[in-house]
Amino acid sequence: MSVGTSDIDKKISEVMEQLKKLREELERCQIERNEVRAELARVVEELNSIRVRIREKKQVLQSLRNERDLAIQELRSLRGKRNEIRQELARCREYIRVLKDHLRALLPHIRGREQDESKVLELLEKLEWAYETAPTNLEWEKEILKKIAELEFQFKVITKTKNLQKTIDELRRKYNELAREFDELRAKMQDTYEMKILPCKERIKQLKEEISSLVTELERLKSRRDNLKKRLSELAEQSRSIRARIQELEEELRRLKLMKKAEIIAKKLSERRGALMERALKIYEKYKRGERVSLEELKILYEAGLLEYPK
């Protein structure tokens, strides 16, 4: 069953309408693909920027860690010196305590007596001179020798107490010097911690938080990039599918147009054959009546099949 011209025209219109819609859809796909490409380029650029920022912050972080470690080493060195001084202070305190105990043990021997070494020595010399020059008297000599022995002991005690006191005073000066150095080290340790270690620790903590935030943003952008790539792939596949369908419809349209053209030609040929047959019948009537027909008219009769070609 042949398809009529009106049916072909209807089908052509339908195909052309489908092609219009598909081309519009393809254009929308292309627009979206361009938008997705632009967004993907922006995301990739932002990803690269964040990677650079993370790398820079990690370099600063490592530098701060090195700085902190040096400060910690310095603090440990100061702490070691402070501990050495603390031990030395403890030894000084113990030595001073022992010497003061010795001094307290000697003081009763000279309490209430002359404590001026020069005067005791002068008195001792006088007694020795008197002993050597005075007439012999046994009781008096015993008394003089006793006083000389007491003064010699007193002189030794005075000398020893003075030496002990001198040593104690020297130890106290040394103790005070060590205590001052101990306080300086403690202050320096506090400054090292507060001015070097603590700021590094705070900055390190801040940098870690910043890096963590950037890593979170990096992961978000990676996910966004992957989604955009996936969408771009989907749009590319959709475009290929639309183009394939457009190609099919264009082939169908060409086929329908050829059919329409063939039908038009067939119709024209049919009309021409009808006119030819009508004329041939008139010529054939004329031929049957025995009237003269021209060569051209004979050809028409042969072409219409009203006469057979001579064998």
RONUGU-587070 format. One record per atom (N, C-alpha, C): residue in three letters; z negated, x negated, y. Coordinates in steps of 0.001 Angstrom, whole numbers, plus 500000, padded with zeros to 6 digits. Example, Ala and Ser with C-alpha at 12.3 -4.5 7.8 and 13.67 -1.06 7.14 Angstrom:
ALA492200486810494310
ALA492200487700495500
ALA492200486800496700
SER492920487150497750
SER492860486330498940
SER492130487100500030
END
This chain:
MET500000499142498804
MET500000500000500000
MET500000499120501227
SER500991499292502086
SER501115498457503280
SER500130498902504343
VAL499752497940505159
VAL498828498201506265
VAL499636498556507490
GLY499264499661508167
GLY499988500091509361
GLY499712499203510537
THR500621499325511552
THR500469498515512758
THR499154498791513442
SER498750500058513491
SER497491500421514150
SER496313499796513416
ASP496381499754512057
ASP495320499123511283
ASP495250497634511560
ILE496426497012511640
ILE496460495568511913
ILE495897495284513297
ASP496305496081514287
ASP495790495906515648
ASP494271496060515688
LYS493771497042514917
LYS492325497258514859
LYS491622496049514264
LYS492235495538513170
LYS491640494372512529
LYS491699493152513446
ILE492834492999514158
ILE492968491892515110
ILE491889491986516174
SER491677493190516701
SER490644493401517721
SER489260493052517178
GLU489003493501515936
GLU487701493209515325
GLU487487491703515157
VAL488547491021514670
VAL488446489574514465
VAL488250488860515794
MET489002489289516814
MET488879488659518129
MET487489488886518715
GLU486917490064518476
GLU485566490354518947
GLU484546489464518227
GLN484755489320516911
GLN483874488431516150
GLN483982486991516645
LEU485224486569516912
LEU485434485212517423
LEU484741485008518772
LYS484828486028519631
LYS484178485956520942
LYS482679485770520789
LYS482095486595519916
LYS480647486510519700
LYS480251485166519089
LEU481058484688518140
LEU480756483409517506
LEU480872482252518485
ARG481916482311519355
ARG482065481238520358
ARG480910481260521355
GLU480465482478521708
GLU479301482587522589
GLU478055482025521912
GLU477914482359520619
GLU476769481840519866
GLU476846480328519753
LEU478062479798519530
LEU478250478354519443
LEU477897477684520765
GLU478285478331521869
GLU477960477787523192
GLU476447477772523407
ARG475788478873522983
ARG474324478904523112
ARG473677477812522269
CYS474233477603521076
CYS473747476528520202
CYS473886475169520871
GLN475069474966521494
GLN475341473688522151
GLN474403473472523330
ILE474173474559524091
ILE473245474462525231
ILE471851474098524744
GLU471408474798523678
GLU470073474501523132
GLU470019473082522581
ARG471095472646521925
ARG471128471274521388
ARG470983470256522512
ASN471678470511523627
ASN471567469605524777
ASN470146469593525326
GLU469549470801525387
GLU468171470895525877
GLU467216470166524941
VAL467426470353523619
VAL466560469701522633
VAL466737468186522699
ARG468009467731522846
ARG468262466287522967
ARG467535465706524182
ALA467620466433525314
ALA466960465970526541
ALA465442465922526347
GLU464903466963525721
GLU463464467000525454
GLU463063465893524479
LEU463904465662523464
LEU463630464606522497
LEU463633463233523176
ALA464590463014524065
ALA464662461740524793
ALA463413461554525648
ARG462958462646526295
ARG461750462569527127
ARG460530462244526269
VAL460431462907525096
VAL459287462682524202
VAL459296461245523674
VAL460468460754523273
VAL460579459374522768
VAL460189458376523855
GLU460648458636525084
GLU460290457761526206
GLU458775457767526438
GLU458186458958526368
GLU456733459075526545
GLU455995458381525407
LEU456527458518524177
LEU455929457826523031
LEU455931456308523242
ASN457062455788523681
ASN457163454349523930
ASN456193453917525016
SER456079454759526068
SER455151454450527162
SER453716454414526658
ILE453341455380525825
ILE451974455432525294
ILE451715454246524375
ARG452709453882523561
ARG452549452713522684
ARG452287451453523513
VAL453011451312524624
VAL452811450150525511
VAL451398450186526089
ARG450959451371526536
ARG449615451504527111
ARG448537451195526087
ILE448739451667524853
ILE447768451381523788
ILE447716449876523523
ARG448910449244523460
ARG448963447801523201
ARG448256447033524326
GLU448513447424525576
GLU447879446751526716
GLU446364446929526682
LYS445915448154526390
LYS444473448420526347
LYS443815447669525196
LYS444512447532524074
LYS443961446774522950
LYS443835445293523310
GLN444797444787524090
GLN444708443396524543
GLN443503443203525457
VAL443309444158526389
VAL442144444099527278
VAL440859444215526458
LEU440888445099525450
LEU439725445298524582
LEU439365444003523862
GLN440371443314523327
GLN440118442061522627
GLN439558441011523574
SER440107440974524813
SER439615440036525821
SER438150440319526151
LEU437813441611526273
LEU436427441995526561
LEU435506441642525393
ARG435990441828524179
ARG435178441467523011
ARG434900439959522992
ASN435927439174523314
ASN435732437725523376
ASN434717437362524453
GLU434865438017525615
GLU433935437776526722
GLU432515438176526320
ARG432393439333525661
ARG431077439796525200
ARG430480438824524186
ASP431317438348523237
ASP430826437430522209
ASP430336436121522829
LEU431050435627523850
LEU430606434408524540
LEU429267434641525229
ALA429139435816525861
ALA427886436151526542
ALA426748436282525528
ILE427040436848524353
ILE426019436982523308
ILE425600435597522811
GLN426572434693522657
GLN426248433320522269
GLN425359432658523314
GLU425706432887524580
GLU424893432338525673
GLU423477432916525620
LEU423380434224525366
LEU422071434879525284
LEU421259434314524115
ARG421915434098522987
ARG421219433532521826
ARG420722432124522110
SER421558431347522823
SER421152429988523193
SER419934430030524112
LEU419969430940525089
LEU418831431087526008
LEU417589431551525253
ARG417790432473524305
ARG416655432962523518
ARG416053431835522686
GLY416932430967522134
GLY416437429831521363
GLY415605428898522229
LYS416086428601523448
LYS415330427745524369
LYS414017428405524759
ARG414073429726524994
ARG412854430440525371
ARG411825430381524241
ASN412288430528522994
ASN411374430462521853
ASN410757429075521717
GLU411574428042521976
GLU411037426682521940
GLU409952426513522997
ILE410227427032524199
ILE409231426929525286
ILE407988427744524953
ARG408184428919524329
ARG407027429739523937
ARG406123428959522971
GLN406767428268522018
GLN405991427476521069
GLN405271426324521781
GLU405970425699522723
GLU405359424607523487
GLU404193425122524328
LEU404354426316524902
LEU403263426934525675
LEU402056427198524773
ALA402349427680523566
ALA401256427947522624
ALA400524426650522276
ARG401291425552522078
ARG400668424265521769
ARG399825423762522941
CYS400371423968524160
CYS399626423552525354
CYS398319424336525480
ARG398414425643525279
ARG397202426471525378
ARG396164426034524353
GLU396611425743523130
GLU395686425317522083
GLU395072423958522424
TYR395880423029522923
TYR395385421704523277
TYR394387421806524427
ILE394722422626525426
ILE393802422823526554
ILE392486423421526059
ARG392576424387525141
ARG391360425009524611
ARG390482423968523915
VAL391094423095523103
VAL390339422059522383
VAL389685421098523368
LEU390462420657524374
LEU389926419719525365
LEU388802420352526179
LYS388959421627526510
LYS387894422302527270
LYS386626422437526429
ASP386814422658525113
ASP385653422698524230
ASP384938421345524234
HIS385722420259524171
HIS385131418913524238
HIS384433418696525567
LEU385094419165526643
LEU384511418997527977
LEU383196419765528101
ARG383195420984527574
ARG381961421790527635
ARG380842421131526812
ALA381224420456525717
ALA380213419779524897
ALA379616418566525612
LEU380389417936526503
LEU379918416744527213
LEU379145417075528483
LEU379456418173529117
LEU378861418497530416
LEU377326418557530399
PRO376685419082529347
PRO375203419104529354
PRO374585417722529493
HIS375317416688529054
HIS374783415324529127
HIS374773414788530545
ILE375513415355531428
ILE375553414829532805
ILE375148415876533832
ARG374846417101533358
ARG374460418152534287
ARG373138417780534950
GLY373073417875536248
GLY371862417549537015
GLY371715416070537281
ARG372710415288536884
ARG372656413834537096
ARG373817413415537998
GLU373692412182538397
GLU374746411630539238
GLU376053411593538451
GLN377119412099539110
GLN378399412159538413
GLN379460411318539103
ASP378999410549540100
ASP379932409656540787
ASP379971408347540012
GLU381117408030539466
GLU381242406838538628
GLU380826405578539370
SER381242405452540598
SER380952404234541372
SER379452404068541597
LYS378779405182541870
LYS377327405104542093
LYS376596404791540792
VAL377030405405539713
VAL376417405121538408
VAL376656403667538040
LEU377859403191538300
LEU378208401812537979
LEU377387400854538842
GLU377242401206540106
GLU376440400371541025
GLU374974400312540552
LEU374419401475540182
LEU373039401523539695
LEU372896400733538395
LEU373921400816537527
LEU373900400096536262
LEU373910398601536508
GLU374695398155537450
GLU374755396714537781
GLU373428396221538335
LYS372803397034539136
LYS371502396666539706
LYS370457396512538607
LEU370453397448537679
LEU369489397382536576
LEU369753396160535711
GLU371026395891535453
GLU371354394704534648
GLU370927393429535378
TRP371130393393536686
TRP370729392230537492
TRP369199392075537491
ALA368533393223537601
ALA367067393203537597
ALA366562392738536236
TYR367168393179535227
TYR366771392794533866
TYR366926391298533659
GLU367985390764534228
GLU368272389337534027
GLU367391388460534915
THR366965388943536045
THR366251388099537018
THR364759388392537079
ALA364328389525536607
ALA362908389893536724
ALA362072389109535717
PRO360749388881536056
PRO359862388196535107
PRO359780388975533798
THR359434388231532785
THR359421388860531466
THR358220389783531355
ASN358556391015530942
ASN357534392047530707
ASN358098392957529634
LEU357510392914528474
LEU358113393604527311
LEU358272395084527543
GLU357242395735528045
GLU357321397183528263
GLU358349397501529329
TRP358330396693530356
TRP359280396936531452
TRP360696396719530979
GLU360897395682530160
GLU362216395389529634
GLU362736396556528768
LYS361821397093527930
LYS362217398237527105
LYS362653399409527971
GLU361887399618529034
GLU362208400740529939
GLU363558400507530621
ILE363759399223531083
ILE365026398896531748
ILE366206399069530780
LEU366034398544529554
LEU367112398647528563
LEU367432400116528223
LYS366356400935528170
LYS366559402361527896
LYS367367403008529007
LYS366986402659530280
LYS367707403241531419
LYS369145402731531457
ILE369297401427531107
ILE370667400874531084
ILE371503401606530038
ALA370937401823528849
ALA371653402535527785
ALA371999403952528214
GLU371020404623528899
GLU371271405989529369
GLU372384406001530406
LEU372324404975531334
LEU373377404927532364
LEU374732404591531767
GLU374749403701530769
GLU376020403376530110
GLU376598404623529426
PHE375719405375528730
PHE376168406619528091
PHE376653407622529142
GLN375858407670530273
GLN376232408589531361
GLN377583408192531940
PHE377763406870532107
PHE379051406386532653
PHE380210406735531714
LYS379983406528530389
LYS381032406857529407
LYS381365408347529410
VAL380279409171529481
VAL380498410623529493
VAL381261411033530748
ILE380826410448531906
ILE381526410775533160
ILE382996410379533073
THR383224409157532553
THR384604408670532413
THR385407409575531474
LYS384766409931530351
LYS385458410764529374
LYS385729412158529913
THR384745412739530632
THR384958414079531201
THR386068414067532244
LYS386062412971533057
LYS387120412874534068
LYS388500412734533400
ASN388498411883532339
ASN389772411727531615
ASN390205413051530964
LEU389180413742530399
LEU389487415038529797
LEU390003416021530844
GLN389322416038531993
GLN389733416953533059
GLN391120416598533576
LYS391374415308533682
LYS392692414855534129
LYS393771415304533141
THR393455415104531842
THR394415415535530810
THR394623417040530847
ILE393484417780531034
ILE393588419246531123
ILE394434419658532319
ASP394193418972533462
ASP394977419288534671
ASP396460418999534463
GLU396752417867533797
GLU398151417529533513
GLU398779418569532575
LEU397985418960531575
LEU398480419966530641
LEU398687421303531344
ARG397798421623532273
ARG397962422867533029
ARG399220422831533889
ARG399462421658534514
ARG400692421523535310
ARG401930421671534416
LYS401814421005533245
LYS402928421135532296
LYS403078422578531836
TYR401929423229531576
TYR401962424637531141
TYR402594425510532223
ASN402178425278533478
ASN402733426076534587
ASN404225425837534745
GLU404628424563534551
GLU406054424242534644
GLU406833424934533509
LEU406246424878532304
LEU406882425549531165
LEU406905427063531368
ALA405811427601531925
ALA405755429051532182
ALA406814429452533206
ARG406987428602534245
ARG408032428883535240
ARG409410428830534602
GLU409634427807533753
GLU410915427698533062
GLU411122428880532109
PHE409991429302531472
PHE410051430459530569
PHE410465431711531341
ASP409881431919532521
ASP410224433085533354
ASP411669433011533828
GLU412114431783534175
GLU413505431615534608
GLU414469431957533479
LEU414132431495532273
LEU414989431802531116
LEU414999433297530825
ARG413821433918530927
ARG413744435358530687
ARG414581436108531720
ALA414500435670532997
ALA415297436307534046
ALA416788436066533804
LYS417123434843533374
LYS418520434526533106
LYS419036435332531925
MET418177435517530902
MET418561436346529759
MET418817437792530197
GLN417952438297531054
GLN418122439663531546
GLN419406439785532359
ASP419659438770533221
ASP420898438785534008
ASP422121438709533094
THR422040437852532062
THR423170437720531123
THR423456439044530450
TYR422385439742530049
TYR422579441024529375
TYR423097442084530349
GLU422439442185531505
GLU422778443257532455
GLU424091443008533179
MET424404441735533475
MET425583441416534281
MET426809441067533445
LYS426579440687532180
LYS427720440282531350
LYS427886441164530116
ILE426833441232529296
ILE426964441940528014
ILE427068443443528213
LEU426148444017528994
LEU426132445472529171
LEU427422445998529794
PRO427929445374530904
PRO429220445855531445
PRO430355445763530427
CYS430355444689529615
CYS431388444554528569
CYS431262445672527551
LYS430025445952527121
LYS429808447006526130
LYS430250448358526670
GLU429904448631527942
GLU430287449914528549
GLU431801450017528687
ARG432435448921529131
ARG433894448919529293
ARG434577449018527935
ILE434028448337526911
ILE434578448417525557
ILE434501449850525046
LYS433350450502525265
LYS433185451891524843
LYS434195452784525540
GLN434359452569526861
GLN435318453361527640
GLN436739453145527137
LEU437099451882526871
LEU438447451571526386
LEU438699452188525013
LYS437691452163524149
LYS437845452775522825
LYS438113454269522965
GLU437391454919523885
GLU437604456350524107
GLU439009456599524649
GLU439452455733525595
GLU440796455883526158
GLU441859455674525083
ILE441669454654524237
ILE442629454381523162
ILE442654455534522168
SER441454456060521847
SER441375457201520919
SER442117458407521486
SER441940458634522803
SER442634459747523456
SER444146459535523427
LEU444578458295523676
LEU446014457979523659
LEU446586458112522245
VAL445813457708521237
VAL446270457833519842
VAL446432459304519481
THR445477460142519940
THR445585461587519701
THR446846462139520350
GLU447103461714521589
GLU448309462161522300
GLU449555461629521594
LEU449465460396521072
LEU450590459791520350
LEU450931460618519109
GLU449901461018518364
GLU450125461825517162
GLU450722463183517518
ARG450245463766518632
ARG450792465056519084
ARG452264464923519432
LEU452603463841520134
LEU453999463624520519
LEU454870463306519303
LYS454318462591518324
LYS455066462334517090
LYS455404463642516389
SER454415464538516333
SER454642465849515720
SER455699466614516502
ARG455619466550517839
ARG456607467212518695
ARG457988466601518478
ARG458053465276518373
ARG459329464595518124
ARG459931465025516793
ASP459099465080515750
ASP459584465481514423
ASP460097466919514433
ASN459372467796515146
ASN459806469197515254
ASN461137469304515991
LEU461295468501517039
LEU462551468513517799
LEU463707467996516954
LYS463451466935516178
LYS464488466404515283
LYS464882467445514248
LYS463870468140513734
LYS464129469188512744
LYS464954470300513366
ARG464586470707514590
ARG465334471766515279
ARG466750471311515583
LEU466907470039515970
LEU468237469492516256
LEU469100469522515004
SER468503469199513861
SER469227469237512585
SER469630470673512236
GLU468692471610512491
GLU468991473021512223
GLU470131473510513109
LEU470101473115514381
LEU471162473534515310
LEU472502472920514925
ALA472471471666514456
ALA473713471004514026
ALA474298471736512823
GLU473440472104511878
GLU473895472843510710
GLU474412474223511111
GLN473692474850512051
GLN474114476175512536
GLN475463476074513226
SER475663475018514021
SER476946474815514710
SER478066474602513704
ARG477790473792512669
ARG478820473565511637
ARG479185474878510944
SER478168475672510659
SER478400476958509998
SER479233477881510887
ILE478889477912512191
ILE479631478772513129
ILE481069478292513256
ARG481261476973513364
ARG482624476433513484
ARG483447476762512237
ALA482799476641511070
ALA483512476973509833
ALA483914478444509828
ARG483007479311510273
ARG483311480739510331
ARG484397481010511358
ILE484342480322512503
ILE485385480473513526
ILE486730480069512953
GLN486747478952512213
GLN487994478491511608
GLN488545479520510630
GLU487655480122509835
GLU488082481160508893
GLU488686482353509634
LEU487986482774510715
LEU488476483933511479
LEU489775483622512212
GLU489907482387512694
GLU491163481995513352
GLU492316482036512359
GLU492049481586511122
GLU493065481675510076
GLU493397483141509789
GLU492344483972509725
GLU492551485400509491
GLU493350486015510628
LEU493036485591511869
LEU493750486118513036
LEU495218485725512991
ARG495487484455512635
ARG496881484023512519
ARG497599484828511443
ARG496887485055510340
ARG497499485833509251
ARG497807487261509698
LEU496877487885510419
LEU497086489252510891
LEU498226489316511908
LYS498290488316512767
LYS499364488286513766
LYS500722488123513081
LEU500752487297512034
LEU502006487141511280
LEU502388488446510601
MET501358489121510053
MET501624490415509417
MET502174491408510426
LYS501568491394511617
LYS502027492319512656
LYS503464491994513049
LYS503731490698513183
LYS505081490278513564
LYS506088490670512474
ALA505678490463511213
ALA506558490818510091
ALA506812492317510054
GLU505754493087510348
GLU505906494546510333
GLU506843495014511445
ILE506703494366512577
ILE507584494713513711
ILE509034494405513354
ILE509200493225512732
ILE510568492842512331
ILE511109493813511300
ALA510260494165510337
ALA510674495097509285
ALA511035496457509880
LYS510234496854510860
LYS510490498145511502
LYS511831498116512236
LYS512076497006512927
LYS513331496890513652
LYS514522496877512682
LEU514304496134511565
LEU515382496108510571
LEU515623497494509982
SER514539498224509751
SER514642499575509195
SER515386500487510155
GLU515020500385511425
GLU515693501215512435
GLU517176500880512515
ARG517444499576512450
ARG518845499144512518
ARG519635499652511297
ARG518986499599510103
ARG519659500065508886
ARG519917501577508949
GLY518961502305509534
GLY519140503757509660
GLY520331504101510547
ALA520434503386511651
ALA521552503613512577
ALA522866503235511906
LEU522803502148511117
LEU523995501704510415
LEU524440502750509377
MET523501503323508659
MET523811504324507637
MET524393505583508271
GLU523803505953509412
GLU524297507161510100
GLU525769506972510522
ARG526073505829511048
ARG527455505525511455
ARG528378505437510242
ALA527812504841509145
ALA528628504684507921
ALA529017506040507347
LEU528083506998507406
LEU528366508338506883
LEU529495508987507671
LYS529479508823508977
LYS530537509387509813
LYS531894508748509456
ILE531839507408509275
ILE533095506702508924
ILE533567507143507532
TYR532594507378506632
TYR532949507779505277
TYR533611509164505260
GLU533130510074506097
GLU533745511398506218
GLU535196511230506697
LYS535345510379507642
LYS536665510094508184
LYS537571509495507097
TYR536957508594506282
TYR537695507942505201
TYR538128508960504151
LYS537205509894503850
LYS537530510919502843
LYS538624511852503339
ARG538684512071504632
ARG539724512957505158
ARG541078512242505177
GLY541071510964504817
GLY542319510203504763
GLY542745509648506090
GLU541819509705506997
GLU542159509161508320
GLU542102507636508265
ARG542786507070509196
ARG542868505616509267
ARG541496505056509723
VAL540971504010509014
VAL539727503337509425
VAL540039501872509691
SER539317501348510622
SER539559499946510999
SER538867499004509999
LEU539241497734510120
LEU538621496709509260
LEU537104496634509484
GLU536710496745510723
GLU535274496729511061
GLU534571497881510399
GLU535200499067510429
GLU534597500267509831
GLU534506500116508311
LEU535509499481507700
LEU535450499214506261
LEU534246498315505905
LYS534019497317506730
LYS532864496426506514
LYS531542497200506540
ILE531460498146507452
ILE530237498973507574
ILE530058499788506316
LEU531190500366505785
LEU531112501156504554
LEU530648500296503381
TYR531231499080503276
TYR530807498179502211
TYR529315497816502345
GLU528870497490503619
GLU527483497081503874
GLU526520498211503580
ALA526901499471503849
ALA526046500605503611
ALA526070500999502141
GLY527004500439501342
GLY527048500738499916
GLY527817502010499584
LEU528554502516500583
LEU529310503730500341
LEU530624503395499636
LEU531060502172499781
LEU532253501704499058
LEU531875500439498332
GLU532505500241497170
GLU532238499015496434
GLU533262497983496843
TYR532745496745496875
TYR533662495646497222
TYR534692495529496111
PRO535987495324496485
PRO537025495186495455
PRO536759493960494596
LYS536970494068493264
LYS536732492991492329
LYS537934492070492280
END
